[in-house]
Amino acid sequence: MNIQAAAARDCVLPRDELANRLAFERRGKTLVFTNGCFDLVHAGHVRALEAARQFGDILVVGVNSDSSVRRLKGDSRPIVPEMQRAELVAALKPVDYVVIFPEILPIETIRLLRPDVHVKSGDYRAEDMPETPCVLAAGGRVEITPLLEGLSSTGIVERILAGRNGNLRRAG
């Protein structure tokens, strides 16, 4: 077995277990939380996670469960099962821990983990995000990083499907 792959799987924890581990590990450190579907991990995800990591010492990434991705994106998604998506994200250099959450929004995960910083990428406004009150109530703050145009899993899926009709452009 690949030691790095095993190490990545060891960083994917259930919410309660992660909260218990972080209760000790985070002392004197800044805990950062971000989340997403991460279906077809691409350079935009890596850049967003690198940006999130800049806000603290420990980066926890919430990955939407398969059922929550279907509710968000439709019945044809996710393409990659939740445990594989979580393992891929856990293997990325900026990431310390990954937690899979079943809800559409990570409010329960945020309530349990109590991050110091919640980071979202894109065209969000903190005051419009449903999870903001939960972050603020726990004494945290919300940071928004710039959206990376043209980099999305949905865009990749659309290009692949267009390729079935002879419209796929070659990269490079």
TORPA-4810 file (N, C-alpha, C, O; in nm, 3 decimals):
<nodes>
NODE_1_0.084_-0.119_0.000_0.000_0.000_0.000_0.088_0.124_0.000_0.192_0.128_0.067_M
NODE_2_0.047_0.224_-0.074_0.119_0.350_-0.081_0.103_0.423_0.053_-0.009_0.446_0.098_N
NODE_3_0.213_0.458_0.115_0.210_0.522_0.246_0.142_0.658_0.240_0.066_0.694_0.331_I
NODE_4_0.167_0.734_0.133_0.103_0.866_0.121_-0.048_0.851_0.105_-0.123_0.930_0.163_Q
NODE_5_-0.094_0.752_0.028_-0.238_0.731_0.012_-0.301_0.694_0.145_-0.409_0.743_0.179_A
NODE_6_-0.235_0.608_0.221_-0.286_0.571_0.353_-0.290_0.693_0.444_-0.387_0.710_0.519_A
NODE_7_-0.188_0.777_0.438_-0.185_0.898_0.520_-0.300_0.991_0.484_-0.360_1.051_0.572_A
NODE_8_-0.330_1.003_0.354_-0.441_1.087_0.310_-0.573_1.034_0.366_-0.654_1.111_0.416_A
NODE_9_-0.594_0.903_0.358_-0.718_0.844_0.412_-0.729_0.867_0.562_-0.839_0.886_0.614_R
NODE_10_-0.616_0.866_0.632_-0.617_0.887_0.777_-0.657_1.029_0.815_-0.695_1.054_0.929_D
NODE_11_-0.651_1.122_0.721_-0.688_1.261_0.746_-0.835_1.288_0.718_-0.883_1.399_0.741_C
NODE_12_-0.908_1.188_0.669_-1.052_1.200_0.645_-1.122_1.141_0.767_-1.118_1.020_0.791_V
NODE_13_-1.186_1.228_0.844_-1.244_1.186_0.972_-1.391_1.224_0.983_-1.434_1.323_0.924_L
NODE_14_-1.469_1.146_1.059_-1.606_1.187_1.090_-1.605_1.315_1.174_-1.508_1.343_1.244_P
NODE_15_-1.712_1.391_1.167_-1.719_1.520_1.236_-1.684_1.512_1.384_-1.602_1.590_1.433_R
NODE_16_-1.747_1.419_1.457_-1.724_1.413_1.602_-1.580_1.378_1.634_-1.520_1.436_1.724_D
NODE_17_-1.524_1.283_1.560_-1.385_1.244_1.584_-1.290_1.360_1.553_-1.193_1.383_1.625_E
NODE_18_-1.319_1.432_1.444_-1.235_1.547_1.408_-1.245_1.655_1.515_-1.144_1.714_1.553_L
NODE_19_-1.365_1.682_1.563_-1.382_1.784_1.667_-1.302_1.748_1.792_-1.239_1.835_1.852_A
NODE_20_-1.303_1.621_1.830_-1.226_1.577_1.947_-1.076_1.593_1.924_-1.004_1.639_2.013_N
NODE_21_-1.030_1.556_1.807_-0.887_1.569_1.776_-0.844_1.716_1.777_-0.739_1.751_1.830_R
NODE_22_-0.928_1.801_1.716_-0.893_1.943_1.706_-0.898_2.014_1.841_-0.830_2.115_1.859_L
NODE_23_-0.976_1.963_1.934_-0.985_2.026_2.066_-0.847_2.040_2.129_-0.820_2.136_2.201_A
NODE_24_-0.759_1.945_2.103_-0.623_1.949_2.157_-0.525_2.012_2.058_-0.441_2.094_2.095_F
NODE_25_-0.537_1.972_1.933_-0.438_2.013_1.832_-0.442_2.162_1.801_-0.339_2.220_1.766_E
NODE_26_-0.557_2.225_1.811_-0.569_2.364_1.769_-0.527_2.466_1.873_-0.523_2.585_1.843_R
NODE_27_-0.496_2.425_1.991_-0.459_2.519_2.097_-0.346_2.610_2.052_-0.238_2.563_2.014_R
NODE_28_-0.372_2.742_2.056_-0.272_2.839_2.015_-0.256_2.853_1.865_-0.168_2.925_1.818_G
NODE_29_-0.342_2.785_1.789_-0.333_2.789_1.643_-0.464_2.842_1.585_-0.568_2.840_1.651_K
NODE_30_-0.457_2.887_1.462_-0.575_2.937_1.392_-0.630_2.825_1.303_-0.561_2.774_1.215_T
NODE_31_-0.756_2.789_1.328_-0.824_2.684_1.252_-0.903_2.749_1.138_-0.985_2.838_1.159_L
NODE_32_-0.876_2.701_1.019_-0.943_2.752_0.898_-1.030_2.641_0.842_-0.990_2.525_0.838_V
NODE_33_-1.151_2.678_0.799_-1.243_2.582_0.738_-1.289_2.637_0.603_-1.318_2.755_0.589_F
NODE_34_-1.293_2.549_0.505_-1.354_2.580_0.377_-1.428_2.455_0.331_-1.410_2.348_0.389_T
NODE_35_-1.509_2.468_0.229_-1.589_2.353_0.187_-1.626_2.360_0.040_-1.615_2.465_-0.024_N
NODE_36_-1.668_2.246_-0.012_-1.714_2.239_-0.150_-1.743_2.096_-0.190_-1.728_2.003_-0.111_G
NODE_37_-1.785_2.079_-0.315_-1.817_1.946_-0.367_-1.691_1.871_-0.409_-1.680_1.751_-0.385_C
NODE_38_-1.597_1.939_-0.471_-1.471_1.881_-0.516_-1.492_1.760_-0.607_-1.421_1.659_-0.595_F
NODE_39_-1.589_1.770_-0.696_-1.616_1.664_-0.792_-1.529_1.694_-0.914_-1.553_1.795_-0.981_D
NODE_40_-1.435_1.614_-0.946_-1.333_1.638_-1.048_-1.239_1.750_-1.002_-1.252_1.865_-1.045_L
NODE_41_-1.149_1.716_-0.916_-1.054_1.814_-0.859_-0.968_1.872_-0.971_-0.916_1.797_-1.054_V
NODE_42_-0.953_2.003_-0.973_-0.878_2.074_-1.078_-0.793_2.185_-1.016_-0.796_2.205_-0.895_H
NODE_43_-0.719_2.254_-1.099_-0.626_2.358_-1.053_-0.696_2.468_-0.974_-0.637_2.524_-0.882_A
NODE_44_-0.819_2.499_-1.007_-0.893_2.600_-0.932_-0.912_2.559_-0.787_-0.902_2.642_-0.696_G
NODE_45_-0.940_2.431_-0.765_-0.952_2.381_-0.628_-0.820_2.396_-0.554_-0.817_2.443_-0.440_H
NODE_46_-0.712_2.356_-0.618_-0.580_2.363_-0.554_-0.548_2.508_-0.517_-0.502_2.535_-0.406_V
NODE_47_-0.571_2.599_-0.608_-0.542_2.741_-0.580_-0.630_2.795_-0.468_-0.583_2.873_-0.385_R
NODE_48_-0.756_2.756_-0.466_-0.847_2.802_-0.361_-0.803_2.748_-0.224_-0.809_2.819_-0.124_A
NODE_49_-0.758_2.623_-0.221_-0.712_2.565_-0.095_-0.581_2.629_-0.050_-0.560_2.649_0.070_L
NODE_50_-0.494_2.660_-0.143_-0.370_2.731_-0.108_-0.403_2.868_-0.050_-0.341_2.911_0.047_E
NODE_51_-0.501_2.937_-0.109_-0.541_3.069_-0.058_-0.602_3.056_0.081_-0.573_3.137_0.169_A
NODE_52_-0.685_2.955_0.102_-0.748_2.935_0.232_-0.643_2.908_0.339_-0.652_2.959_0.451_A
NODE_53_-0.544_2.830_0.305_-0.439_2.793_0.401_-0.364_2.916_0.453_-0.313_2.915_0.565_R
NODE_54_-0.358_3.020_0.373_-0.286_3.141_0.413_-0.348_3.211_0.534_-0.284_3.294_0.597_Q
NODE_55_-0.473_3.177_0.565_-0.543_3.242_0.676_-0.518_3.177_0.812_-0.567_3.226_0.913_F
NODE_56_-0.443_3.066_0.816_-0.423_3.003_0.945_-0.324_2.889_0.945_-0.248_2.869_0.851_G
NODE_57_-0.328_2.813_1.054_-0.232_2.707_1.080_-0.283_2.568_1.044_-0.205_2.482_1.002_D
NODE_58_-0.412_2.545_1.061_-0.472_2.415_1.034_-0.586_2.436_0.936_-0.676_2.516_0.961_I
NODE_59_-0.582_2.365_0.824_-0.689_2.377_0.724_-0.773_2.250_0.723_-0.723_2.140_0.697_L
NODE_60_-0.902_2.267_0.753_-1.000_2.160_0.745_-1.090_2.189_0.625_-1.139_2.300_0.608_V
NODE_61_-1.109_2.086_0.542_-1.194_2.101_0.424_-1.316_2.013_0.440_-1.306_1.892_0.461_V
NODE_62_-1.433_2.075_0.429_-1.558_2.001_0.428_-1.592_1.963_0.285_-1.593_2.047_0.196_G
NODE_63_-1.619_1.834_0.263_-1.656_1.784_0.131_-1.802_1.740_0.137_-1.841_1.661_0.223_V
NODE_64_-1.883_1.794_0.046_-2.024_1.756_0.040_-2.037_1.606_0.013_-1.967_1.551_-0.072_N
NODE_65_-2.128_1.542_0.085_-2.157_1.400_0.063_-2.219_1.381_-0.075_-2.261_1.477_-0.139_S
NODE_66_-2.225_1.257_-0.120_-2.286_1.228_-0.250_-2.430_1.277_-0.255_-2.473_1.335_-0.355_D
NODE_67_-2.506_1.253_-0.147_-2.646_1.294_-0.148_-2.661_1.446_-0.153_-2.751_1.497_-0.219_S
NODE_68_-2.574_1.519_-0.084_-2.585_1.665_-0.088_-2.540_1.720_-0.224_-2.594_1.820_-0.270_S
NODE_69_-2.443_1.656_-0.288_-2.403_1.698_-0.423_-2.520_1.678_-0.520_-2.546_1.764_-0.604_V
NODE_70_-2.589_1.566_-0.509_-2.706_1.543_-0.597_-2.810_1.651_-0.577_-2.870_1.699_-0.673_R
NODE_71_-2.833_1.690_-0.451_-2.932_1.796_-0.424_-2.886_1.930_-0.482_-2.968_2.010_-0.525_R
NODE_72_-2.757_1.954_-0.482_-2.702_2.080_-0.533_-2.689_2.083_-0.686_-2.721_2.183_-0.750_L
NODE_73_-2.641_1.972_-0.743_-2.599_1.971_-0.884_-2.687_1.887_-0.975_-2.675_1.896_-1.097_K
NODE_74_-2.777_1.805_-0.919_-2.862_1.720_-1.001_-2.823_1.573_-0.993_-2.718_1.538_-0.939_G
NODE_75_-2.909_1.488_-1.046_-2.893_1.343_-1.033_-2.772_1.285_-1.104_-2.730_1.174_-1.073_D
NODE_76_-2.714_1.357_-1.199_-2.598_1.304_-1.272_-2.467_1.328_-1.197_-2.361_1.285_-1.243_S
NODE_77_-2.473_1.393_-1.084_-2.354_1.422_-1.004_-2.370_1.363_-0.865_-2.484_1.346_-0.822_R
NODE_78_-2.265_1.333_-0.795_-2.127_1.353_-0.834_-2.079_1.244_-0.931_-2.140_1.138_-0.944_P
NODE_79_-1.972_1.274_-0.996_-1.908_1.177_-1.085_-1.817_1.087_-1.003_-1.811_0.966_-1.025_I
NODE_80_-1.747_1.146_-0.908_-1.653_1.072_-0.822_-1.720_1.054_-0.685_-1.771_1.151_-0.629_V
NODE_81_-1.721_0.931_-0.630_-1.783_0.906_-0.499_-1.717_0.986_-0.386_-1.599_1.021_-0.394_P
NODE_82_-1.794_1.012_-0.282_-1.750_1.101_-0.174_-1.619_1.060_-0.108_-1.535_1.146_-0.082_E
NODE_83_-1.599_0.935_-0.081_-1.476_0.895_-0.013_-1.355_0.916_-0.103_-1.248_0.953_-0.055_M
NODE_84_-1.370_0.892_-0.233_-1.259_0.918_-0.325_-1.232_1.067_-0.336_-1.116_1.109_-0.340_Q
NODE_85_-1.339_1.149_-0.341_-1.320_1.294_-0.347_-1.249_1.341_-0.221_-1.157_1.423_-0.227_R
NODE_86_-1.291_1.290_-0.106_-1.230_1.330_0.022_-1.083_1.290_0.027_-0.999_1.367_0.073_A
NODE_87_-1.051_1.171_-0.021_-0.912_1.125_-0.020_-0.825_1.210_-0.112_-0.710_1.241_-0.078_E
NODE_88_-0.878_1.247_-0.229_-0.803_1.335_-0.320_-0.774_1.469_-0.256_-0.662_1.519_-0.262_L
NODE_89_-0.875_1.528_-0.193_-0.857_1.657_-0.128_-0.757_1.644_-0.012_-0.671_1.731_0.005_V
NODE_90_-0.767_1.537_0.066_-0.676_1.517_0.179_-0.532_1.504_0.134_-0.440_1.536_0.210_A
NODE_91_-0.511_1.457_0.013_-0.374_1.437_-0.037_-0.309_1.567_-0.084_-0.188_1.570_-0.110_A
NODE_92_-0.386_1.674_-0.094_-0.332_1.802_-0.139_-0.253_1.869_-0.027_-0.293_1.866_0.089_L
NODE_93_-0.142_1.928_-0.063_-0.045_1.983_0.033_-0.105_2.081_0.135_-0.070_2.073_0.252_K
NODE_94_-0.194_2.173_0.096_-0.242_2.270_0.196_-0.336_2.211_0.301_-0.362_2.275_0.403_P
NODE_95_-0.387_2.091_0.279_-0.497_2.036_0.359_-0.444_1.951_0.475_-0.357_1.866_0.457_V
NODE_96_-0.500_1.977_0.594_-0.466_1.896_0.711_-0.570_1.787_0.738_-0.534_1.673_0.767_D
NODE_97_-0.697_1.823_0.728_-0.805_1.728_0.755_-0.920_1.751_0.658_-0.940_1.861_0.606_Y
NODE_98_-0.995_1.643_0.636_-1.116_1.649_0.553_-1.229_1.585_0.631_-1.211_1.484_0.699_V
NODE_99_-1.346_1.645_0.621_-1.467_1.591_0.682_-1.576_1.591_0.575_-1.594_1.690_0.505_V
NODE_100_-1.648_1.480_0.564_-1.760_1.472_0.471_-1.885_1.512_0.548_-1.909_1.463_0.659_I
NODE_101_-1.965_1.603_0.491_-2.087_1.645_0.559_-2.209_1.621_0.471_-2.202_1.641_0.349_F
NODE_102_-2.321_1.578_0.531_-2.438_1.538_0.453_-2.532_1.651_0.412_-2.615_1.634_0.323_P
NODE_103_-2.519_1.766_0.474_-2.610_1.877_0.445_-2.562_1.952_0.321_-2.448_1.937_0.277_E
NODE_104_-2.650_2.033_0.264_-2.611_2.117_0.151_-2.512_2.224_0.197_-2.413_2.251_0.129_I
NODE_105_-2.539_2.283_0.312_-2.451_2.384_0.371_-2.380_2.325_0.492_-2.438_2.239_0.560_L
NODE_106_-2.258_2.367_0.521_-2.180_2.307_0.630_-2.208_2.367_0.768_-2.119_2.366_0.853_P
NODE_107_-2.327_2.418_0.791_-2.355_2.490_0.916_-2.333_2.401_1.038_-2.273_2.445_1.136_I
NODE_108_-2.381_2.277_1.034_-2.363_2.188_1.150_-2.215_2.156_1.173_-2.171_2.147_1.287_E
NODE_109_-2.140_2.141_1.065_-1.997_2.114_1.076_-1.927_2.236_1.135_-1.840_2.222_1.221_T
NODE_110_-1.963_2.353_1.090_-1.905_2.477_1.144_-1.940_2.492_1.291_-1.855_2.530_1.372_I
NODE_111_-2.065_2.462_1.326_-2.108_2.473_1.466_-2.025_2.380_1.556_-1.989_2.416_1.668_R
NODE_112_-1.995_2.262_1.506_-1.920_2.164_1.585_-1.770_2.197_1.591_-1.709_2.187_1.697_L
NODE_113_-1.712_2.236_1.477_-1.567_2.259_1.471_-1.525_2.397_1.518_-1.413_2.415_1.564_L
NODE_114_-1.615_2.496_1.508_-1.589_2.632_1.553_-1.459_2.691_1.495_-1.368_2.726_1.570_R
NODE_115_-1.451_2.700_1.362_-1.328_2.753_1.302_-1.308_2.901_1.336_-1.403_2.975_1.358_P
NODE_116_-1.182_2.940_1.339_-1.148_3.081_1.357_-1.175_3.160_1.231_-1.210_3.278_1.235_D
NODE_117_-1.159_3.092_1.116_-1.180_3.155_0.985_-1.255_3.057_0.896_-1.218_2.940_0.885_V
NODE_118_-1.360_3.106_0.832_-1.432_3.029_0.729_-1.403_3.098_0.596_-1.430_3.217_0.581_H
NODE_119_-1.348_3.024_0.501_-1.307_3.081_0.373_-1.393_3.025_0.261_-1.416_2.905_0.252_V
NODE_120_-1.442_3.114_0.176_-1.514_3.075_0.055_-1.449_3.144_-0.063_-1.403_3.259_-0.054_K
NODE_121_-1.445_3.074_-0.174_-1.394_3.132_-0.298_-1.513_3.168_-0.385_-1.615_3.099_-0.385_S
NODE_122_-1.499_3.276_-0.457_-1.603_3.308_-0.552_-1.664_3.444_-0.534_-1.605_3.535_-0.475_G
NODE_123_-1.782_3.454_-0.587_-1.850_3.583_-0.588_-1.949_3.595_-0.472_-2.053_3.660_-0.484_D
NODE_124_-1.916_3.531_-0.361_-1.999_3.540_-0.241_-1.976_3.674_-0.172_-1.875_3.741_-0.192_Y
NODE_125_-2.073_3.710_-0.090_-2.057_3.821_0.003_-2.085_3.762_0.141_-2.188_3.696_0.160_R
NODE_126_-1.997_3.785_0.235_-2.011_3.723_0.368_-2.148_3.749_0.428_-2.208_3.661_0.489_A
NODE_127_-2.199_3.871_0.410_-2.328_3.905_0.471_-2.446_3.830_0.408_-2.554_3.828_0.466_E
NODE_128_-2.426_3.770_0.292_-2.533_3.695_0.225_-2.524_3.544_0.248_-2.615_3.470_0.210_D
NODE_129_-2.418_3.498_0.310_-2.397_3.354_0.327_-2.472_3.303_0.450_-2.458_3.360_0.559_M
NODE_130_-2.551_3.196_0.435_-2.626_3.143_0.550_-2.538_3.095_0.666_-2.583_3.094_0.780_P
NODE_131_-2.414_3.056_0.638_-2.328_3.006_0.744_-2.258_3.118_0.823_-2.202_3.092_0.929_E
NODE_132_-2.260_3.240_0.773_-2.191_3.351_0.839_-2.234_3.371_0.984_-2.148_3.385_1.070_T
NODE_133_-2.364_3.374_1.016_-2.402_3.394_1.157_-2.344_3.288_1.250_-2.307_3.318_1.364_P
NODE_134_-2.336_3.165_1.203_-2.281_3.057_1.285_-2.131_3.080_1.311_-2.083_3.059_1.422_C
NODE_135_-2.059_3.122_1.207_-1.915_3.150_1.220_-1.894_3.265_1.319_-1.811_3.256_1.409_V
NODE_136_-1.969_3.372_1.301_-1.955_3.489_1.388_-1.994_3.458_1.532_-1.930_3.507_1.625_L
NODE_137_-2.099_3.378_1.551_-2.144_3.343_1.685_-2.037_3.266_1.762_-2.031_3.272_1.885_A
NODE_138_-1.952_3.195_1.690_-1.844_3.119_1.753_-1.717_3.202_1.768_-1.614_3.151_1.811_A
NODE_139_-1.724_3.331_1.732_-1.609_3.419_1.745_-1.515_3.418_1.625_-1.405_3.473_1.632_G
NODE_140_-1.559_3.357_1.515_-1.476_3.350_1.395_-1.505_3.463_1.299_-1.583_3.554_1.327_G
NODE_141_-1.439_3.456_1.184_-1.461_3.554_1.079_-1.472_3.482_0.946_-1.432_3.367_0.933_R
NODE_142_-1.527_3.551_0.847_-1.543_3.496_0.712_-1.453_3.573_0.617_-1.449_3.696_0.619_V
NODE_143_-1.380_3.499_0.535_-1.293_3.559_0.433_-1.337_3.507_0.297_-1.367_3.389_0.281_E
NODE_144_-1.341_3.597_0.199_-1.377_3.561_0.062_-1.253_3.579_-0.026_-1.193_3.686_-0.029_I
NODE_145_-1.217_3.474_-0.098_-1.104_3.481_-0.191_-1.159_3.493_-0.333_-1.272_3.451_-0.358_T
NODE_146_-1.082_3.548_-0.425_-1.134_3.572_-0.561_-1.171_3.443_-0.634_-1.107_3.339_-0.619_P
NODE_147_-1.276_3.453_-0.714_-1.318_3.342_-0.799_-1.217_3.327_-0.912_-1.173_3.426_-0.971_L
NODE_148_-1.181_3.205_-0.942_-1.088_3.178_-1.051_-1.170_3.143_-1.175_-1.216_3.030_-1.189_L
NODE_149_-1.188_3.240_-1.262_-1.273_3.224_-1.380_-1.226_3.109_-1.468_-1.106_3.088_-1.486_E
NODE_150_-1.321_3.035_-1.521_-1.292_2.930_-1.618_-1.246_2.799_-1.558_-1.217_2.704_-1.631_G
NODE_151_-1.241_2.792_-1.425_-1.197_2.669_-1.360_-1.311_2.616_-1.273_-1.333_2.664_-1.162_L
NODE_152_-1.383_2.516_-1.325_-1.491_2.457_-1.247_-1.515_2.313_-1.291_-1.493_2.278_-1.407_S
NODE_153_-1.560_2.231_-1.197_-1.593_2.092_-1.231_-1.708_2.089_-1.330_-1.707_2.008_-1.423_S
NODE_154_-1.807_2.176_-1.311_-1.921_2.180_-1.403_-1.873_2.214_-1.544_-1.921_2.155_-1.641_T
NODE_155_-1.780_2.308_-1.557_-1.725_2.341_-1.689_-1.654_2.223_-1.753_-1.664_2.202_-1.874_G
NODE_156_-1.581_2.147_-1.672_-1.513_2.028_-1.724_-1.615_1.927_-1.774_-1.600_1.872_-1.883_I
NODE_157_-1.719_1.903_-1.695_-1.824_1.809_-1.736_-1.888_1.856_-1.866_-1.911_1.775_-1.957_V
NODE_158_-1.917_1.984_-1.876_-1.980_2.037_-1.998_-1.889_2.019_-2.119_-1.937_1.985_-2.227_E
NODE_159_-1.759_2.040_-2.102_-1.666_2.020_-2.215_-1.658_1.873_-2.255_-1.650_1.841_-2.373_R
NODE_160_-1.660_1.785_-2.157_-1.657_1.641_-2.188_-1.782_1.601_-2.265_-1.775_1.530_-2.365_I
NODE_161_-1.897_1.648_-2.217_-2.022_1.614_-2.285_-2.028_1.674_-2.425_-2.081_1.612_-2.517_L
NODE_162_-1.974_1.794_-2.441_-1.969_1.855_-2.574_-1.880_1.772_-2.666_-1.905_1.766_-2.787_A
NODE_163_-1.777_1.709_-2.610_-1.686_1.625_-2.688_-1.754_1.505_-2.748_-1.713_1.455_-2.853_G
NODE_164_-1.859_1.458_-2.681_-1.936_1.346_-2.738_-1.997_1.385_-2.872_-2.022_1.299_-2.957_R
NODE_165_-2.019_1.513_-2.889_-2.077_1.563_-3.014_-1.971_1.619_-3.109_-2.002_1.691_-3.203_N
NODE_166_-1.845_1.585_-3.083_-1.736_1.629_-3.169_-1.688_1.770_-3.141_-1.615_1.826_-3.223_G
NODE_167_-1.725_1.828_-3.028_-1.690_1.966_-2.997_-1.580_1.981_-2.893_-1.552_2.093_-2.849_N
NODE_168_-1.516_1.871_-2.852_-1.413_1.881_-2.749_-1.287_1.941_-2.807_-1.233_1.894_-2.907_L
NODE_169_-1.239_2.049_-2.741_-1.116_2.114_-2.785_-0.998_2.047_-2.721_-1.004_2.005_-2.606_R
NODE_170_-0.889_2.036_-2.795_-0.767_1.979_-2.741_-0.697_2.082_-2.653_-0.694_2.201_-2.685_R
NODE_171_-0.643_2.034_-2.542_-0.568_2.123_-2.453_-0.427_2.140_-2.508_-0.373_2.051_-2.574_A
NODE_172_-0.369_2.255_-2.479_-0.229_2.279_-2.508_-0.206_2.317_-2.647_-0.092_2.340_-2.686_G
</nodes>
